[in-house]
Amino acid sequence: MTLFLGIIEEGLIYAIMALGVYITYKILDFPDLSVDSTFPMGAALTASAILAGISPVAALFLSFLAGAAAGCVTGLIHVKLKVRDLLSGIIVMTGLYSLNLRFAGGRANVPIFTQETIFENPFLGSVVPQGLTAFAVVLILFFIVLVCKVLLDLYLNTRSGFLLRAAGDNETLVTSLAKDKGTVKIAGLAIANGFASLAGSVYCQHKGFFEISIGTGTIVMGLASVIIGIQVFCPDHRPYLFRLFGRTIGMRPTTAVIAGSIIYKACISLAISLGLEANDLKLITSMLFLIILVISAQRRKKVKAHA
């Protein structure tokens, strides 16, 4: 049960970040590597804010806004300065490394074990039913992820959300509607990095510390979660549909991404339980991601062959 809860908790935390990667990778088709630094930025800001006496809940909003600002910088570098998308993300990712250290007071590791967080709040004792105390952390994480998913779904169904989708599929359409495609991209990058930074804030409060290297490989985890979720639950590039026991059941891509994050974490836990050391985590991540990409490529070939 402890292992199962651990997988669910880790999967839900990274699902918030994966929702952001879904925006850049699947909707905007923008290879945004700045996620590797906006994730730890949220953790750095949260650790400093909580130590300064700021509410843990307020730290979540602060982290999201900071991530959104970083996403705007990536977008402005790409749109206004005409720098390639990949290089824009790399520039911001590199610059944020130094800023994250400054946010953390120049320290590479900031513990907050003794501080109050969203998971260690006296108010929770009166809210969470007595029989569900052991699942309190999972319930809190589920609530946060659910709020993020619902808000993202609502946004994608607005006029601005449809323009965001069009910017990734057909930029000419956005221009024909008298809208600035660059502004739409900047908005998408802001939301995506806001989610990544929010995930870092939740991660910091869950683990009880900030560490400068926690963002290493974050983009790979996010991409793996998105690809697994879409390929498993939305096959053949038919969004919102998958088959279960011979029946077609509706599922939104955002829900598939969340499920993909949990499946990805389960695969990592399985690899470690089979005897691989924790030091091999990055190697496991890269190999698993490679396998996912190969399977996805083979699946696309089959779809094209049958078309």
Buried (B, 14 or more C-beta within 10 A) or exposed (E): EEEEEBBBBBBBBBBBBBBBBBBBBBBBEBBBBBBBBBBBBBBBBBBBBBBEEBBBEEBBEBBBBBBBBBBBBBBBBBBEEEBEBEEBBBBBBEBBBEBBBEBBEEBEEBBBEEBBBBBBBEEBEEEBEEEEEEBBBBBBBBEBBEEBBEEBBEBBEEEBBBBBBBBBEEBEBBEEEEBEBBBBBBBBBBBBBBBBBBBBBBBBBBBBBBBBEBBBBBBBBBBBBBBBBBBBBBEEEEBBEBEEEEEEEEBBBBBBBBBBBBBBBBBBBEBBEEEBEEEEBEEBBEEBBEEBEEEBEEBEEEEEEEE
